[in-house]
Amino acid sequence: MIAIITGDSSNCNNHIIRLFYMDLQDRLILLMSHSGMTPTDLEKASNIDRMRWSNIKRRQVRAGAPEIEAAGKLWPQYAYWLVTGLTQPEAGHISPEIEETRRNLKGAG
């Protein structure tokens, strides 16, 4: 589940919190976007046709075992999160959000 907080941060009354559930397909699409890899890049890295990756990203087809396995091999630090939606940072199992937070904290320090 993800919480998105929107509105003016100076006024707590204007914040809207939206909660939604991310399934495996949502997480894979997020990971594809986070990686910056194009469908052609994914095809080269996984030997899975670029149109298949493109159709997954556009939600025209559901990701299957080959794509999930390929994503786990491409991004092993996200594999546990991809499949379960859970993280275990102490064991190296992170999400793209955790990585982004770490980067932001390093940049701020």
C-alpha positions in Angstrom: 0.0 0.0 0.0 1.3 3.5 -0.9 0.2 6.7 0.7 0.4 9.8 -1.4 0.1 13.1 0.4 -0.8 16.1 -1.7 -1.5 19.8 -1.0 0.2 22.7 0.6 2.7 21.5 3.2 2.3 24.7 5.2 -1.4 23.9 5.9 -2.1 20.4 7.2 -5.8 20.9 6.5 -5.2 21.0 2.8 -3.5 17.6 2.7 -5.2 14.8 0.9 -4.0 11.3 1.7 -4.8 8.7 -1.0 -4.0 5.1 -0.3 -3.9 2.4 -3.0 -2.7 -1.1 -3.3 0.1 -1.9 -5.6 0.1 -5.4 -7.1 3.0 -7.1 -8.8 2.1 -5.6 -12.2 2.1 -2.1 -10.6 5.5 -2.7 -8.9 7.0 -4.0 -12.2 5.8 -0.9 -14.1 7.2 1.3 -11.4 10.5 -0.5 -11.5 10.7 -0.2 -15.3 10.0 3.5 -15.0 12.5 3.9 -12.1 15.2 2.1 -14.0 15.0 4.4 -17.0 15.4 1.4 -19.3 13.5 1.5 -22.6 11.7 -1.6 -23.9 14.6 -2.0 -26.3 17.1 -1.9 -23.4 15.0 -4.5 -21.6 14.9 -6.7 -24.7 18.7 -6.6 -25.0 19.1 -7.3 -21.3 16.5 -10.1 -21.0 16.0 -11.6 -24.5 12.2 -10.8 -24.1 10.7 -9.0 -27.0 10.6 -5.2 -26.6 6.9 -5.2 -27.6 6.1 -7.5 -24.7 7.8 -5.0 -22.3 6.0 -2.1 -23.9 2.6 -3.9 -23.7 3.3 -4.7 -20.0 4.1 -1.0 -19.3 0.9 0.1 -21.1 -1.1 -2.5 -19.2 -2.2 -4.3 -22.3 -0.9 -7.6 -21.0 -0.1 -9.0 -17.6 3.5 -9.8 -16.8 4.3 -13.5 -16.7 6.9 -15.6 -15.0 9.6 -14.9 -17.7 9.3 -11.1 -17.2 9.3 -11.3 -13.4 12.3 -13.6 -13.4 14.1 -11.3 -15.8 13.3 -8.3 -13.6 14.6 -10.2 -10.6 17.9 -10.9 -12.4 18.2 -7.3 -13.7 17.5 -5.7 -10.3 18.2 -8.3 -7.6 18.0 -5.7 -4.8 14.3 -5.2 -5.7 13.4 -8.9 -6.3 11.8 -9.5 -2.9 9.9 -6.3 -3.0 8.7 -6.9 -6.6 7.2 -10.3 -5.7 5.9 -9.6 -2.2 5.5 -5.8 -1.9 7.6 -6.0 1.3 11.1 -4.8 2.0 13.8 -5.9 4.4 16.5 -3.2 4.1 18.7 -4.9 6.7 19.0 -7.9 4.3 19.4 -5.7 1.2 15.8 -6.2 0.0 14.7 -2.7 -0.9 12.2 -0.8 -3.0 12.9 2.0 -5.5 11.4 4.4 -2.9 14.0 3.3 -0.3 16.8 3.8 -2.8 15.5 7.2 -3.7 15.2 8.2 0.0 18.8 7.0 0.6 20.0 9.1 -2.3 18.2 12.2 -1.1 19.6 11.8 2.4 23.1 11.5 1.1 22.6 14.5 -1.1 21.3 16.5 1.9 24.2 15.6 4.2 
